[in-house]
Amino acid sequence: MQATKVIDARGSFCPGPMMELVRAIKSANVGDVIELISNDKGSEKEIPSWISRTSHKLLEIQQKGDEWHFFVQKGERKKGG
């Protein structure tokens, strides 16, 4: 999968990887795909949980050894919320 931006958050621990993803999404355009690489075990549950409460879309999670690659597509901001 091709990402518009890659964030390498290996070595950063909760809530660091998610905060880096939030910053990247804020500066991205709707439709951009962001790849977040994390080796923090908490990211495995924290990232999908956060995305499920937003207008963004979790396209794919790949586990490679002790790290996770999250592919997130920026969605349009929800109106009236």
C-alpha positions as CSV (number, residue, x, y, z in Angstrom):
1,M,0.0,0.0,0.0
2,Q,1.3,3.4,-0.9
3,A,1.3,6.1,1.8
4,T,1.3,9.9,1.2
5,K,3.2,10.3,4.4
6,V,5.1,7.8,6.7
7,I,5.5,8.4,10.4
8,D,8.2,6.4,12.1
9,A,7.2,6.3,15.8
10,R,9.3,3.3,16.8
11,G,10.8,3.9,20.2
12,S,7.9,6.2,21.2
13,F,5.5,4.9,23.8
14,C,1.9,5.5,24.6
15,P,0.5,8.1,23.9
16,G,3.3,9.2,21.6
17,P,2.5,7.2,18.5
18,M,-1.1,8.2,18.5
19,M,-0.2,11.9,19.1
20,E,2.1,11.8,16.1
21,L,-0.7,10.3,14.0
22,V,-3.1,13.0,15.1
23,R,-0.6,15.7,14.2
24,A,0.0,14.1,10.8
25,I,-3.8,13.8,10.1
26,K,-4.4,17.5,11.0
27,S,-1.8,18.6,8.4
28,A,-2.9,16.1,5.7
29,N,-5.5,16.6,2.9
30,V,-8.7,14.6,2.8
31,G,-8.0,11.3,1.1
32,D,-4.3,11.2,2.0
33,V,-3.0,7.9,3.4
34,I,-0.7,8.0,6.4
35,E,1.4,5.1,7.4
36,L,2.3,5.0,11.1
37,I,5.0,2.6,12.2
38,S,5.0,1.7,15.9
39,N,6.6,-0.9,18.1
40,D,4.6,0.1,21.2
41,K,2.3,-2.8,22.1
42,G,-0.4,-0.4,23.2
43,S,-0.7,1.0,19.7
44,E,-2.2,-2.3,18.5
45,K,-5.5,-1.5,20.3
46,E,-5.2,2.3,20.9
47,I,-4.9,3.4,17.2
48,P,-7.9,1.3,15.9
49,S,-10.0,2.4,18.9
50,W,-9.3,6.1,18.2
51,I,-9.9,5.8,14.5
52,S,-13.3,4.1,15.1
53,R,-14.4,7.3,16.8
54,T,-13.4,9.6,14.0
55,S,-14.3,10.2,10.3
56,H,-10.9,8.6,9.3
57,K,-10.6,5.1,7.9
58,L,-8.2,2.4,9.0
59,L,-7.3,0.8,5.7
60,E,-4.9,-1.9,6.9
61,I,-2.7,-3.1,9.7
62,Q,0.4,-5.1,9.0
63,Q,2.4,-6.7,11.7
64,K,6.1,-7.2,10.9
65,G,7.9,-8.8,13.8
66,D,7.5,-6.6,16.9
67,E,6.1,-3.6,15.0
68,W,2.8,-2.6,13.5
69,H,2.2,-0.6,10.3
70,F,-1.1,1.3,10.4
71,F,-2.5,2.7,7.1
72,V,-5.0,5.4,7.8
73,Q,-6.9,7.5,5.3
74,K,-7.9,11.0,6.3
75,G,-11.7,11.4,6.1
76,E,-13.8,14.5,5.9
77,R,-14.5,16.3,9.1
78,K,-17.9,15.5,10.6
79,K,-20.3,18.3,10.6
80,G,-22.4,19.4,13.6
81,G,-20.5,17.3,16.1
